[in-house]
Amino acid sequence: MSRDAATDGAGGEEPVEGVQYRLSVPDMDCPSCAGKVENAIDGVDGVSAAEFSPATGVVTLTAASERARDDAVAAAEAAGYDVVDVAEAGAGRAGPAAAEPVWRTSRAMKTAVGGVLLLAGLFVHFLPFGLDSVLATPFGHPFFLSDAILLIAVAVGGEVIVRNGFYSARNLSLDIDFLMSVAVLGATTVSLLTPERLLVEAASLAVLFNVAELLERHAVDRARNSLTELLELAPDRALVRRDGELTEVPAGDVAVGETVVVEPGEKVPLDGEVTDGESAVDEAPITGESVPVDKTVGDEVYAGSINQSGYLEFSVTAGADDTTLSRVIDLVESAQERKTKREQFVDRFAGYYTPVVVAAAILTATVPSLVFGLPAVEWVVRGITFLVIACPCAFVISTPVTVVSGVTSAARNGVLVKGGDHLEAMGEVDAIALDKTGTLTTGDLGVTDVVPLHGNEAADVLRCARGLEARSEHPIAAAIVGHASAEGVADGDREVEDFESLTGQGVRADLGGATHYAGKPALFEDLGFELDHVHFTTGAGELPDSARERCEREGCLDLVEDTIPRLQAEGKTVILVGTEDELEGLIAVSDTIRPNAARTVAALRKQGLTTVMLTGDNEGTARAVAEEVGVDEFRAGLLPEEKVNAVEALQDEYGEVAMVGDGINDAPALATADVGVAMGAAGSDTAIETADVALLGDDLTRLPYLSKLSRRANGVIRQNIWGSLGVKAVLALGIPFGFVTVIHAVLIGDVGMTSAITGNAMRLARLEPDDLLE
């Protein structure tokens, strides 16, 4: 719910001027409550824009002056909602409205007292101890001791209901508070003015409705507490190096560029880049990554992560309000504002449902007695029962409570869903398109094969290649040098001289006085090699297992006809190493496939999703990767605009399509897909802004979790909607026949359904990402 007069200046309109404030209104915990606050603030002069979030209990408004702000606060409180805090937006970390535990509120205390009095009244009335004596005979009929106790129970438990009902009437809102107020007052009035004793029903209605409201508030508080836990991940204070001294200051006072120190076991207070020290850092609270990540100079650290073992200093790259964690919290908080299709249906349906059932209640209370001469009080009571089930409380909260539970659970597992509509859409996806580079693969080159030639060992080939490539800045050179280091292969004692980069072909240098080359096969053909006559063996004269059978048959293995084409068909780049007279070996390099890519694709296919890889690489490379990871289809040689066409074709063929990419080069395809999913959003503004969903930890294994969570959330929403409607329909059918009383309507239709719906929604928090991988 929002009222927004702000514009972006387009069309000649001026943007809104004023200060943005956050009003904490903890009792604004349902769409109906937000509607009343919205109606109250709507007419305040000087308030140009306002957004209302029942999920967090926060009103964000733009006010032209402090007087306008104060008027808005007064209007909200006049509607019956206390504003416990007012602050300028951006003044410190935001969060849900702070409130005392629901079971310690005055409403909970009054409900408890009302419940005790209700039990006491029933005890006095039903037990045969002669306690229930007549106290008076007002209006010509006896008024018993039990009636007095029950009347006090109504007064204590019903006070908050009637008060809220008064505010609803003043706001012309036909909501649950107004309807329950009418029901409580109606039953009480009938009891006082007629011989019918309905105070048990009135007291039960007051107590049980309060219990239902407290349960609903408890569910909302649980969701808010999840957001608060996210907020509390980052410490409020930071140890900053200023003028050579370490000073502890509030995290919000630390400027970008300052140096922050984090000792072992402490939390990282802000985003930054490591400038000194090294340590393993637990990023699970932010990215969902279960294994600590080693950090050293030049690496990024995120607010809320935990420094486990070493000493770290880092330069701050984002203020307290701009950290990855803060952006996640802001997006999770606003997720409910983007309503799902089902939530929009519920809102529309409730708009018709309540007036229709209220009309049925009025007809039930009046027509039988006026037209058919049936007992008036009996049918008035049945009309009151209709009023009770007219309240669409459980029905209305069925979707929001599920969305909040799902979005918050996803954020805690490293998946940022930017709105309830995207959560719903992901649950309806039929096919997933995955970019290759940076998604199914790491985007980083690595050595995959080392093939020694003419009696050399693999270590000899790597040692020579490392000496040649150490001075090159090419990514392939970096991959070879890194692999040699990982294998423990040193440079050797040969001096490197006269290094030269041969553009487009490779490198040349003198190693130990002899000129060596490392480069593409074409480089060595230019040097006069006939590659089809070059055979390879290990230093012991043995052939690799894959080539032994053919070599025994043909006596050789041709580089041109077999080895090089085979490696290239696998999407690898082949680098030959040797001199002008002899080839020493070859090294194959390729973009490395993510370790869990195949398991992820298998898990997605197990859920019934079609997986399609989209890439700009050639068909050979694409086919090799597609076969290794196990996707159903692949489409190669695609430019960015052609990926858009591919996504549209998939939509025509399969229906709803999600696109997974890096959020930058794949932006057009992400925007075209029904759901855009960005990889590696932690620290990336572009990825978060482009996609509908972001995988914070650059972790592909979160995709099956996201899909399963979304599908389960849609299932829970359907169960909640149709379950609440079904129960109310059954109760409504039983009212005219006297099978359903006020107590049944409240206990089953309100308390029971509210408890069932919130409990069902909270099941989403139990889904774990690792459980979905084969």
Secondary structure, DSSP 8 states (H G I E B T S, - for coil): -EEE----SGGG-----SEEEEEE-TT--SHHHHHHHHHHHHT-TTEEEEEEETTTTEEEEEESSHHHHHHHHHHHHHTT----EEEETTSS---S-----GGGSHHHHHHHHHHHHHHHHHHHHHSSSS---EEE-GGGS-EEHHHHHHHHHHHHHHHHHHHHHHHHHHTT--SHHHHHHHHHHHHHHHHHHSS---HHHHHHHHHHHHHHHHHHHHHHHHHHHHHHHHHTTS-SEEEEEETTEEEEEEGGG--TT-EEEE-TT-B--S-EEEEEE-EEEE-HHHH---S-EEE-TT-EE-TT-EE-SS-EEEEE-S-TTSSHHHHHHHHHHHGGGS--HHHHHHHHHHHHHHHHHHHHHHHHHHHHHHHH---HHHHHHHHHHHHHHH--HHHHHHHHHHHHHHHHHHHHTTEEE--HHHHHHHTT--EEEEEIIIIIEEEEEEEEEEEE-TT--HHHHHHHHHHHHTT--SHHHHHHHHHHHHTT----S--EEEEEEETTTEEEEEETTEEEEEE-HHHHHHTT--GGG-----TTS---HHHHHHHHHHS---IIIIIHHHHHHTT-EEEEEE-SS-EEEEEEEEEEE-TTHHHHHHHHHHTT-EEEEE-SS-HHHHHHHHHHHT-SEEE-S--HHHHHHHHHHHHHHHSSEEEEE-SSTTHHHHHHSSEEEEE--TT-HHHHHH-SEEETT--TTHHHHHHHHHHHHHHHHHHHHHHHHHHHHHHHHHTTTT---HHHIIIIIIIIHHHHHHHHHHGGGG--GGGG--
